Amino acid sequence: MAAGKRIQKLTWKDMAVRYIWMIIGAIIYTFGLDVFLVPNSIIDGGVVGISLMASELTGLSFSLFVVVINIPFLYVGYRLIGRNFTIATLFSVMCISVFSLFMHDVSPVTIDPFLASIFGGIILGLGVGIIIRNGGSLDGTEIVAIIFDKKTSFSVGEIVMFFNLFILGAAGFVYSWNSAMYSLIAYFVAYKMIDITITGLEESKGVMIITDYPDEISEVLTKRLGRGVTVLFGEGGYSKQPKKVLYSVVTRLEITKLKDVVYENDENAFITISDVHDVFGGQFGKKTIH
């Protein structure tokens, strides 16, 4: 088989590591939910939020509702997204259902609802981020959002946000309007923490440099920053002259140094900088010439 067509499958060891991380993520999530949010009548969004309100209204176990309500979403997910995602999501949901049985009676860390919403949101976001990074999910409403995304002009993120605003707003009728507002705070904190967990704190930057001195700048970037530089071949839109475009990935702390290096060699250079959330392969993290 040609190298370009080779598909590398996950080994059993890789899958085991992923599921161990999902267990860790579920423990962290359940801790944030049962020790910070629930004792202060604060809920999360999505199916978890619906399950918490259903438990409050009926007196039945949250662990029961979070599994039962997710089942139809998981069935749709199996049809639309695939078996691996569905199994990983079911596993994650079952984990929080079981862990919640043990953590439900743990004494709350704080009874201050503001502190609970902030720190609970951070812990929830960390747990969900770990689960998502390893191929799972806790929220069946995202599957519904994928369906609507294909039939409407709204993005998945916008649809999920709409669902969650509706769900969190309903907390005002079940608990109190203070609970609803604190729930919104916890949700937005968790949402940002999920982003940080998935993409990392140190976001990389993709840099494109259009210059009349590509060879000189490429050499000096490699020597002074220790970063690899890729040369792309383009053409001036107006002049129709061939151009060499330099592309490199650096950390955000190296941006100023990169601009200094470029403008020392070409004060008329054109630089564009964009966010790069993930970098795989190569030797980017090792600070060596490649």
N, C-alpha and C positions, 0 to 999 in steps of 0.2 A: 504493500500500500504506500502511495506517495506520502512524503512527509507533510505536505500541505493539507492532506485529507485525513490525517490520523486524528482520531478522537480519543482523548484520554478519559476513561471512566473512573469514577470515584471508587476507591477500594473500601472493603469492609472497615478497615482501620479509620479511614477518613470519615465514613458515615458514623462510626462509633464516637469519634471526637466531636462531630457536629451535634449528635444527640446529647452528649454529656454537657456541651455548652448550652443547649436548649434547656436542660434540667436546671443548670445554674441560673440561666436567665429567668426561668419560671419561679425559682426560689426567691430571687431578688424582687421580681415583680409582685409576688404574693406578699412578701414582707412589707413592701411599700403600701400595698392595698389594705392589708388587714391590720397593720400596726400603726399606720399614719392616717390613711384616708377614711376608712370605714368607721373607726371609733369617733370621728368628728363629723359624721354624716356627709362626707364628701365622696363623690363617685368619679369613676373614669368614664370615658366615652365608649361607643360601640356596644358590642354584645355584653361586655362586662358591666357596663352601666345599666343596660336593660335588665340584666340578671340581678344586679344589686337592688334595683327598684322593685322587681317582681318578688324578690325575697322579703323585702320590707313590707310589701302589701299583703303577702299571703302567709308569711311566717315559715315558709318552706326553705330548704337549704339553698344558698347561693351556688354551691358546688353542683347541685342537680340542674339548676337553671342554665348555668354557663355551658354545660355539655349539651343539654336538650335543644336550646335555642340555636346553638352553633351547627347542629346536624344538617338542617336544610341548606345552610350556606356551604357546608363542606361538600355536600352532594353536588351542588352547582359548581363548586371549585374543582371537583374531580372531573367534571365534564369539560370545563373551560380551560383550566390551567394545567391539570395533570395529576398523576398519582403521587409523585414524590412530595409536591407541595401540600397536597391534602393530608397525607400521612404525617408529615412534619407538623402541620397545624393541629391535627387531631391529637398528636402526642403532646404538644405544648399545652393545649386546652385541658387535657386530662391531667397533666402535671399540676397546673394551677388549681384545678378542682380538688385534687388530693391534698396538695400542700395547704390549701385554704382550710381544710378540716382541722389541721393541726395548729395553724397560726391564728385561727379565729378567736381563741381565748387568750392570746398573748396580750399582756398589758400594753397600752399605747405609750409611745415614746413621749408624746406631747398632747395636751388637750387644747392647745392654742390652734384654732383652725387655719390661721394664716401661715404659721410655721408648718403645719401639717400639709397644707396645699403645696407649699414651695418644696419642702424636702421630700414629701411623698411623690410629687411630680418628678423630681430628679431621679428617685429610686425606680419609679415605674418606667420612666424613659430609658434608663440604663438596662433594665430587664428586657423590655420590648426590643430595644436595639440589638442586644445580644441574640435574641431569638430570630429576628429578621436577618441578621448577618449570617445565620446558619441555616437559612432556608425555610423557617417556619413563620407563623403568624398567630395572633390571638384574636383577631377581629374579623368576623365573617362579613361585616358591612363593607369591607374593602372589595370582596368578591362581587357584591351587588354593584359597587361603584364601577368595577371593570365592565359590567354589562351595560350600565347606563352610559359609560364613556364611549362605547361603540355606537350608541344610538342618539347621543346628544352632542352639543358643542362644548360641554363642560369636561374638565379634566378629572382624573381619578381623585386627585387631591382636593379639588373643589367640592366634589360630590361627598367625599368622606367628611369634609369640614361641615357641610350642610347637615348631614345625618347627625354628627356629633353635637352641633349647636342645638339641634332639636332635642336630642336625648338629654343633654346636660341642662337645657332649659326646663325639661319635664321634672327635673329634680326639685324645682321650686314648688311643684304641687305635691310631691311625695314627702319631701323633707321640709325645707323652708327656702325662701329666696336667698338668704345668706348662703345656704348650702349650694345653691345653684351657681352663685357668683364665685364662691371658693372652688367649686368644681371646674369652672372655666379657667381659673388661674392654674389649677393643677394640670389641666389638659394642655394648656399652652406651654407650661414649663416642661411637661413630659414630651411634648411634640418636639421642642428644641433639643432636649436631651437625646431623643432618638436619633436626630440628625447628627449630633456630636458623636454618639456611639458608633454610628454606621460609617461616617466619613472621617472621624478623627478630629482632634483639636488642631493639629498642624496641617492645615490644608496646603496642598501643593499648588503651584502656579505654572500654567503652560504659557510660555513666552514665544512670540513670533517676532523676528527682527528682519526688517527689510533695509539693506544697507548697500552702499557701493563698495564696501570693503569686507565682504563676507569671509574671505580666507583669514584675514588678520584677526577679525573679531572672533571667529570660531576658535582659533588657536589660543587667543588670550582668555576666552571664557573657560576653555578646557583646563588651562594651566592655573588660573587664579581662583576659579570656583570649583574645579574638580568635577564639573558636570559634563555629560555627553552632549554633543550638539549634532542634530540631524540637518542635512542640507536638502532643501526642497527646491525644485526648479519651476520657476514661474515666468510670467511675461507682463511687462507694464501695460496697463489697460489703455493708456493714451500713447505712450512712446512706442509700444510694441517691441521694446527691447527686452532680451532675455534677462531674467533676474534670479539671483540665488536668494532664497528665503531661509533663514536659520530658525530652527525650532529646538527649544530646550525646556526641561522641567526642573524647577527649583523650588525651594521652600519660600514662604512669604518673607522670612527674615533675610533672604538673599536678594530680594528684589532691588533694594537700593544699591547694593554693591554691583548687581548686574547692570543697572542703568548707568552707573558711574563708569564701568568698564567699557560699555558700548559707546557712550558719548565722548569718552577720552579719545576714541579712535575714529568716530564719525559723528560730528555734532548734528548732522542732518538725518540720522538714522530714524526710521519709523518703527515703534515698538507697540505691540498689543499684548495685553496680559489677561488671561482668563483663569477661572478656578478649575482645578483638577482635583476631583474628590478621591479618586483611587489611582494608585500607580502599581502595576503588576509587572513582574519580570525585570530583566536587566539588573543593574546594580545601583539603582537610584538611591536607596537608603544607605549605601555603604561608602558614599563620598569618595569614590575612586573614579579614575578616568576610564570611560568605556566607549 
